[in-house]
Amino acid sequence: MDPISLGEGNTPLVRSQRIGPALGLENLYFKLETVNPTGSYKDRFAAAAIADMRRQGKRRVIATSSGNTGSALAAYAAAAGMPCTIAIVDGAPGGKLRQMMAYGADIKKIAGFGHDAQVTQATFEFLQQLGNQPDAQLQISAYHYSPIGMSGVEAIGREIAAQLSANRQQADHVFSCAGGGGLTLAVARGFWTAVENQQIDATPQVHCVQPIGNNTIAGPLRDGLDQAQATACTTKISGLQVASVIDGDAVITACRTSGGTGWLVADADIYESQKDLAQQEGIFSEPAGAVPLTGLKQAIAAGHISSTATVICLVTGTGFKDLDSIDTMLEASDCPTISLAQFKQLLYDSSRH
């Protein structure tokens, strides 16, 4: 049976035009997962997960999501002709919910899910029961629950290695955002495979960046601990509101083995990086996609990054996913309607200054 694909993967790796030089970096790149079919890297997960379900003869998708996983699974399930039921993290942005519903998914928000560790764990356990039914399968974008789906995300690391090799470069540092940690772990594993396949000589340092209000992995990693920790989630950054450990322990091991560490960043700084990406690089990112850049800024301030290092920031999802954050960025700016005469006068006045 042919796999389900909507054209995911092989996303651009673009050199920073302005942010890198301003930070004193000669080789800063952004991996634009924003151009995947539903607007995030989760399409890689969904393509692998739905293909595996078809091979097994499964017919119903059960899932949980803070937005991007749900959108991706809803789209690929629609293409495969499978019904898709999704439990949604409390507080997920409306744009992501509308995208899921547009693909025909049956979605419900669960109070406290994603914020309260006990509610989150109980929700996961109930969904596992549903996913154990003979015709169904639970899909959560984490190795702990869906290792085959997550194997599709590993291609990010291999792609970066190949894209840089074409320029006779290798990555020194990769900054990844984390909620449950699956993305960070997948990218690290992708680089391990690239080393095994002799694409590159060594893996880069893989850094895990989290909002301060969801410190499950980055803090323990930074502090030398071996295990992630459950927390009460207070961050407003959609997609990274994962109060339980999930893949956290494995992420700590993978990042530490690579020489990477953890970085904790404030929501306000994340929104500032989102604005920087848009207005200095022309990259339209959701807040979660700006978390790696925010961690990089902190690492530079700490003296952790050489000016000649080759650094990659993953931009994980498009700004269209969270338009409320764009409204915040614009600070209630509006587009006024004016006459042509007024428009001409404004341009004339500005040209004189």
C-alpha positions as CSV (number, residue, x, y, z in Angstrom):
1,M,0.0,0.0,0.0
2,D,1.4,3.4,-1.0
3,P,2.3,5.7,1.9
4,I,0.2,8.9,2.5
5,S,2.1,12.0,1.7
6,L,1.1,15.6,1.2
7,G,4.6,16.8,0.4
8,E,6.1,17.1,3.9
9,G,9.8,17.3,4.5
10,N,12.8,18.7,2.7
11,T,12.2,22.1,4.2
12,P,14.5,25.0,3.6
13,L,17.6,25.8,5.7
14,V,18.1,29.6,5.3
15,R,21.0,31.7,6.4
16,S,20.1,34.6,8.7
17,Q,20.2,37.9,7.0
18,R,20.1,40.3,10.0
19,I,19.7,38.6,13.4
20,G,22.9,36.5,13.1
21,P,25.1,39.5,12.3
22,A,23.4,41.5,15.0
23,L,24.2,38.7,17.5
24,G,27.8,38.5,16.3
25,L,27.3,35.1,14.5
26,E,28.7,34.4,11.1
27,N,26.8,31.3,10.4
28,L,23.3,31.3,11.9
29,Y,20.6,29.3,10.0
30,F,16.9,28.8,10.4
31,K,15.2,25.4,9.5
32,L,11.8,26.5,8.2
33,E,9.4,23.8,9.2
34,T,6.7,26.4,8.6
35,V,6.4,25.4,5.0
36,N,5.2,21.8,5.6
37,P,1.6,21.2,4.3
38,T,-0.3,22.0,7.5
39,G,2.3,24.6,8.6
40,S,4.4,22.7,11.1
41,Y,7.0,19.9,11.5
42,K,4.2,17.7,12.9
43,D,3.3,16.7,9.3
44,R,6.4,14.5,9.3
45,F,5.0,12.7,12.4
46,A,1.5,12.4,10.9
47,A,2.8,11.0,7.5
48,A,4.7,8.2,9.3
49,A,2.0,7.5,11.8
50,I,-0.9,7.3,9.4
51,A,1.1,5.2,6.9
52,D,1.8,2.7,9.8
53,M,-1.8,2.6,10.7
54,R,-2.8,1.7,7.1
55,R,-0.2,-1.1,7.1
56,Q,-1.8,-2.5,10.3
57,G,-5.3,-2.2,9.0
58,K,-6.3,0.4,11.6
59,R,-9.2,2.6,10.7
60,R,-9.7,5.2,13.5
61,V,-7.3,7.8,14.8
62,I,-7.4,8.7,18.5
63,A,-5.1,11.7,19.4
64,T,-4.3,14.4,21.8
65,S,-2.9,17.8,20.8
66,S,-2.2,21.4,21.7
67,G,-2.8,22.2,18.1
68,N,-0.1,21.3,15.5
69,T,-0.2,17.5,16.0
70,G,-4.0,17.6,15.7
71,S,-3.9,19.7,12.5
72,A,-1.4,17.3,11.0
73,L,-3.2,14.1,12.0
74,A,-6.6,15.5,10.9
75,A,-5.2,16.4,7.5
76,Y,-3.4,13.0,6.9
77,A,-6.4,11.1,8.3
78,A,-8.7,12.9,5.9
79,A,-6.4,11.9,3.0
80,A,-6.4,8.3,4.2
81,G,-10.2,8.3,4.8
82,M,-10.0,7.7,8.5
83,P,-12.1,9.4,11.2
84,C,-10.0,11.4,13.7
85,T,-11.0,12.1,17.3
86,I,-8.7,14.6,19.2
87,A,-8.6,15.6,22.9
88,I,-7.3,19.2,22.9
89,V,-5.1,20.9,25.4
90,D,-7.0,23.6,27.4
91,G,-6.2,27.0,25.9
92,A,-5.1,25.9,22.4
93,P,-5.3,28.8,19.9
94,G,-8.5,29.1,17.9
95,G,-6.7,29.1,14.6
96,K,-5.4,25.6,15.2
97,L,-8.8,24.4,16.3
98,R,-10.4,25.7,13.2
99,Q,-7.8,24.0,11.0
100,M,-8.5,20.7,12.7
101,M,-12.3,21.1,12.2
102,A,-11.8,22.1,8.6
103,Y,-10.2,18.7,7.9
104,G,-13.2,17.1,9.5
105,A,-11.8,16.0,12.9
106,D,-14.0,15.5,16.0
107,I,-12.3,17.7,18.7
108,K,-13.0,18.4,22.3
109,K,-11.0,20.7,24.8
110,I,-10.3,19.0,28.2
111,A,-10.3,21.4,31.2
112,G,-6.9,21.5,32.9
113,F,-5.3,19.3,30.2
114,G,-1.8,20.4,29.5
115,H,-1.6,22.6,32.6
116,D,-2.3,20.2,35.5
117,A,0.1,17.2,35.6
118,Q,-2.6,14.9,37.2
119,V,-5.3,15.8,34.7
120,T,-2.8,15.5,31.8
121,Q,-1.7,12.0,32.9
122,A,-5.3,10.9,33.5
123,T,-6.2,12.1,30.0
124,F,-3.3,10.2,28.4
125,E,-4.3,7.0,30.2
126,F,-7.9,7.3,29.1
127,L,-6.9,7.9,25.5
128,Q,-4.6,4.9,25.7
129,Q,-7.7,2.8,26.5
130,L,-9.5,4.2,23.5
131,G,-6.4,3.6,21.3
132,N,-6.3,-0.1,22.4
133,Q,-9.5,-0.9,20.7
134,P,-8.9,-3.3,17.8
135,D,-9.7,-0.8,15.0
136,A,-8.1,2.2,16.5
137,Q,-4.7,3.6,17.4
138,L,-3.6,6.4,19.7
139,Q,-1.3,8.9,18.1
140,I,0.6,11.3,20.4
141,S,3.7,13.0,19.0
142,A,6.1,11.5,21.6
143,Y,8.3,8.4,21.5
144,H,6.7,7.1,24.7
145,Y,3.4,6.7,22.8
146,S,4.1,6.8,19.0
147,P,7.7,5.8,18.2
148,I,7.0,5.0,14.6
149,G,5.4,8.4,14.0
150,M,8.3,10.1,15.7
151,S,10.7,8.3,13.5
152,G,9.5,10.5,10.7
153,V,10.6,13.6,12.6
154,E,14.2,12.3,12.7
155,A,14.6,13.3,9.1
156,I,15.0,16.9,10.3
157,G,18.5,16.1,11.7
158,R,19.5,14.2,8.6
159,E,18.2,17.0,6.3
160,I,20.2,19.6,8.2
161,A,23.3,17.5,7.9
162,A,22.9,17.0,4.2
163,Q,22.0,20.7,3.5
164,L,25.1,21.9,5.4
165,S,27.3,19.3,3.8
166,A,26.4,20.7,0.4
167,N,28.2,23.9,1.6
168,R,31.0,21.9,3.2
169,Q,29.7,22.8,6.7
170,Q,28.7,20.9,9.7
171,A,26.4,22.1,12.5
172,D,28.0,22.9,15.8
173,H,24.9,23.8,17.8
174,V,21.2,23.1,17.2
175,F,18.5,24.8,19.3
176,S,15.2,23.0,19.7
177,C,12.0,24.0,21.6
178,A,10.5,21.3,23.8
179,G,7.1,20.6,25.4
180,G,7.2,16.8,26.0
181,G,10.6,16.7,24.3
182,G,9.9,14.5,21.3
183,L,11.2,16.9,18.7
184,T,14.5,17.5,20.5
185,L,15.0,13.8,20.9
186,A,14.1,13.1,17.2
187,V,16.5,15.7,15.9
188,A,19.3,14.3,18.1
189,R,18.6,10.8,16.7
190,G,18.6,12.1,13.2
191,F,22.1,13.4,13.6
192,W,23.2,10.1,15.2
193,T,22.0,8.4,12.0
194,A,23.9,10.9,9.9
195,V,27.1,10.1,11.7
196,E,26.4,6.3,11.3
197,N,25.9,6.9,7.6
198,Q,29.1,8.9,7.4
199,Q,27.3,12.1,6.3
200,I,29.0,14.0,9.1
201,D,31.9,13.4,11.4
202,A,30.2,14.2,14.7
203,T,26.8,15.3,16.1
204,P,26.2,19.0,16.9
205,Q,25.5,20.0,20.5
206,V,21.7,19.7,20.7
207,H,20.1,22.2,23.1
208,C,16.7,21.9,24.7
209,V,14.9,25.3,25.2
210,Q,11.7,25.6,27.2
211,P,9.6,28.4,28.6
212,I,10.3,29.0,32.3
213,G,6.6,28.2,32.9
214,N,7.0,24.6,31.6
215,N,10.3,23.6,33.1
216,T,10.1,19.8,32.8
217,I,13.4,19.1,30.9
218,A,15.6,22.1,30.4
219,G,16.2,22.9,34.0
220,P,17.1,19.4,35.1
221,L,19.3,19.1,32.0
222,R,21.1,22.3,32.9
223,D,21.4,21.4,36.5
224,G,23.0,18.0,35.9
225,L,20.0,15.9,36.8
226,D,19.2,12.6,35.1
227,Q,15.5,12.8,35.2
228,A,12.9,15.2,34.0
229,Q,10.2,16.6,36.4
230,A,6.5,17.1,36.2
231,T,5.4,20.6,36.8
232,A,2.5,23.0,37.1
233,C,2.4,24.6,33.6
234,T,2.0,28.4,33.6
235,T,3.5,29.4,30.2
236,K,1.1,30.9,27.5
237,I,3.2,29.5,24.7
238,S,0.9,27.1,22.7
239,G,2.4,23.8,21.8
240,L,4.8,23.7,24.7
241,Q,2.2,23.4,27.5
242,V,3.1,19.8,28.5
243,A,3.1,19.5,32.3
244,S,4.2,15.8,32.4
245,V,7.6,14.2,31.7
246,I,6.7,12.2,28.5
247,D,10.1,11.8,26.7
248,G,12.0,14.1,29.1
249,D,14.4,11.5,30.6
250,A,15.6,10.4,27.1
251,V,15.9,14.0,26.0
252,I,18.2,14.8,28.9
253,T,20.4,11.8,28.0
254,A,20.5,12.7,24.3
255,C,21.3,16.4,24.8
256,R,23.9,15.8,27.4
257,T,25.6,13.1,25.3
258,S,25.8,15.6,22.4
259,G,27.3,18.2,24.6
260,G,24.2,20.3,24.7
261,T,22.3,21.7,27.7
262,G,19.0,23.3,28.7
263,W,17.9,26.9,28.5
264,L,14.8,28.4,30.2
265,V,13.3,31.5,28.6
266,A,10.5,33.9,29.6
267,D,7.3,34.2,27.6
268,A,7.9,37.9,27.0
269,D,11.3,37.2,25.5
270,I,9.8,34.6,23.2
271,Y,7.3,37.1,21.9
272,E,10.1,39.5,21.2
273,S,12.0,36.8,19.2
274,Q,8.8,36.1,17.3
275,K,8.7,39.8,16.3
276,D,12.4,39.7,15.4
277,L,11.9,36.8,13.1
278,A,9.1,38.5,11.3
279,Q,10.6,42.0,11.1
280,Q,14.3,41.2,10.6
281,E,14.2,37.9,8.7
282,G,10.8,37.8,7.0
283,I,10.0,34.6,8.9
284,F,6.4,34.3,10.0
285,S,6.5,32.0,13.1
286,E,4.2,31.1,15.9
287,P,5.6,31.8,19.4
288,A,6.8,28.2,19.9
289,G,8.9,28.5,16.7
290,A,10.7,31.5,18.2
291,V,11.7,29.6,21.4
292,P,14.9,28.2,19.9
293,L,16.1,31.7,18.9
294,T,15.3,33.0,22.4
295,G,17.5,30.2,23.9
296,L,20.3,31.0,21.5
297,K,20.3,34.7,22.6
298,Q,20.6,33.5,26.2
299,A,23.4,31.1,25.3
300,I,25.3,33.9,23.5
301,A,24.9,36.1,26.5
302,A,26.3,33.3,28.7
303,G,29.4,33.1,26.4
304,H,28.5,29.6,25.3
305,I,28.6,30.2,21.5
306,S,31.6,31.1,19.4
307,S,31.1,33.8,16.8
308,T,32.3,31.4,14.1
309,A,30.1,28.5,15.1
310,T,27.5,27.1,12.7
311,V,24.2,27.4,14.6
312,I,20.7,26.1,13.6
313,C,17.5,27.3,15.1
314,L,14.4,25.2,14.4
315,V,11.3,27.3,13.4
316,T,8.7,24.8,14.1
317,G,5.3,26.3,13.0
318,T,3.8,29.2,11.0
319,G,2.4,32.3,12.5
320,F,-1.0,31.6,11.0
321,K,-1.3,28.9,13.8
322,D,-1.6,31.6,16.5
323,L,-3.0,34.8,15.2
324,D,-3.7,36.1,18.7
325,S,0.0,36.3,19.3
326,I,0.3,38.4,16.1
327,D,-2.3,40.8,17.5
328,T,-0.2,41.1,20.6
329,M,2.9,41.7,18.5
330,L,1.2,44.5,16.6
331,E,-0.1,46.1,19.8
332,A,-3.5,46.8,18.5
333,S,-2.2,48.4,15.3
334,D,-4.8,48.6,12.6
335,C,-4.8,49.2,8.9
336,P,-6.8,52.5,8.4
337,T,-8.8,53.3,5.3
338,I,-7.7,56.7,3.9
339,S,-8.2,58.6,0.7
340,L,-5.7,58.5,-2.2
341,A,-5.0,62.2,-1.5
342,Q,-4.1,61.4,2.1
343,F,-2.0,58.5,1.0
344,K,0.0,60.7,-1.4
345,Q,0.5,63.4,1.3
346,L,1.7,60.8,3.9
347,L,4.3,59.5,1.4
348,Y,5.3,63.0,0.5
349,D,5.8,64.0,4.1
350,S,7.8,60.8,4.9
351,S,10.1,61.4,2.0
352,R,11.0,64.8,3.4
353,H,12.3,63.4,6.7
